[in-house]
Amino acid sequence: MKVERELPSSEARELLELTIDIADRELAPRAAEFEETERFPREVFGLLGEAVDEAYFADVEQRERELAERLRSGCRALPEPDPAAPFEHAYTEMPAELRRQLHDHLESVALGQQDGAPQ
């Protein structure tokens, strides 16, 4: 689907057109391969003119690791959720079956069971 964009200059328009052309020609035909191998095709950046060097990717990967650690730490620091919350906020009025499931779930939690599985 073609999207019309208002770009600040003819150079920006040309760069966007080049980027779209490279993506269509070099990336799209191999997208499934890149997804399957979980490989980012760094060599494609060289097609944009000046190649992006390994230092750039090393910096991006370092920032990625730092962000991932911040996210992990932040998630671990969250308070334990109320075990009833997913049930209480699913409907404006709780159906009888859901109320029964909530009761069973809270009993399991009180007994220290995981996922309602019997011990």
Contacts in CASP RR format, 6 or more apart in sequence:
PFRMAT RR
TARGET T0000
AUTHOR 0000-0000-0000
METHOD contacts of the structure
MODEL  1
MKVERELPSSEARELLELTIDIADRELAPRAAEFEETERFPREVFGLLGE
AVDEAYFADVEQRERELAERLRSGCRALPEPDPAAPFEHAYTEMPAELRR
QLHDHLESVALGQQDGAPQ
5 16 0 8 1.000
7 13 0 8 1.000
7 16 0 8 1.000
15 48 0 8 1.000
18 48 0 8 1.000
19 48 0 8 1.000
22 44 0 8 1.000
22 47 0 8 1.000
22 48 0 8 1.000
26 41 0 8 1.000
26 44 0 8 1.000
26 47 0 8 1.000
27 34 0 8 1.000
27 41 0 8 1.000
27 44 0 8 1.000
30 41 0 8 1.000
33 39 0 8 1.000
34 40 0 8 1.000
34 41 0 8 1.000
42 52 0 8 1.000
42 57 0 8 1.000
45 51 0 8 1.000
45 52 0 8 1.000
46 52 0 8 1.000
83 105 0 8 1.000
83 106 0 8 1.000
83 109 0 8 1.000
84 102 0 8 1.000
84 105 0 8 1.000
84 106 0 8 1.000
87 94 0 8 1.000
87 98 0 8 1.000
87 99 0 8 1.000
87 101 0 8 1.000
87 102 0 8 1.000
87 105 0 8 1.000
88 94 0 8 1.000
88 102 0 8 1.000
90 98 0 8 1.000
91 98 0 8 1.000
94 102 0 8 1.000
104 116 0 8 1.000
105 116 0 8 1.000
108 115 0 8 1.000
108 116 0 8 1.000
108 117 0 8 1.000
111 119 0 8 1.000
112 119 0 8 1.000
113 119 0 8 1.000
END
